[in-house]
Amino acid sequence: MAKTLDSRVWSIVTVLCACCAVCVMAGAEDLPRVALASPLDHGFSGLYNLDFVGAQKDFAAWQTQHPDDPVGPVSEAAGFLFSEFNRLGVLEAQFYENDDAFTDRPKLKADPALRERFQVAIGRAETLAHARLAKDPKDRDALFALTLSSGLQADYAALIEKRNLASLHFTKKASASAQQLLAVCHDCYDALLATGFSKYIIGSMAAPVRWILRMGGLPADKQGGIADLQTTAEHGHYLAPFARILLAIAYVREKDKPKALQLLTGLRSEFPGNTLFPREIARLAGH
């Protein structure tokens, strides 16, 4: 039982962190998807296409234009971490159907120089966020930056260092910040992604496990989680594509591979530079 519970809990941590790994500015004004209106738009489109060098140039441009905005450096940190995930082959872990496959993963050898740059960007983002919250406790970008900062640190701890307790600590901080953001911005649809997939995964578990995780502050609502993901997929700005990725993961877990393949096929067309999508399509189609 202990091994099973540990496996389930840390599989949850994985997907919670992954939700945050490519997030940006949940309080942004909704823009047409056909138009890339700012360096942040370009940067996160670059991340979806695995163009990490180009994305970092765009994030640097945003920080030059908006030096007091904490979303700039936290986006930079997301770019560092996402590129490390890609280098180490971590991204495929999101599609694990068997929780034991995740639990038995090896500890990965991180790039120490990249880790230092990641931590510096995180520190800069948190400093700017707290400064803005001191002036306005409802500052949307500051709340989002803290949500993403905690999520990214949870990511690094769980998926690279295998420090599971540390990851859970950061994940709970990210969830708390996301709830604060949603409290002041009900139509910040991107923020629903941070809670939607966690609710789905925890809601899919056996009752004793759901109870333990709820006691730890993690919600359980399978159908509600799917609804949150669908809302982000339909109405989100930066995170609509990532919501479709998470819905595809949910469909894989529900053994509904046709729906998963449909979503991944659309993502492959929209982001041709991302080699993850054709690999997962081939793997699912081959089963």
Secondary structure, DSSP 8 states (H G I E B T S, - for coil): -HHHHHHHHHHHHHHHHHHHHT---TTS----TT---SHHHHHHHHHHTT-HHHHHHHHHHHHHH-TT-THHHHHHHHHHHHHHHHHHT-GGGGG-SSHHHHHT-------HHHHHHHHHHHHHHHHHHHHHHHH-TT-HHHHHHHHHHHHHHHHIIIIIS--HHHHHHHHHHHHHHHHHHHHH-TT-GGGHHHHHHHHHHHHTS-HHHHHHHHHTT----HHHHHHHHHHHHHH-STTHHHHHHHHHHHHHHTT-HHHHHHHHHHHHHH-TT-SHHHHHHHHHHH-
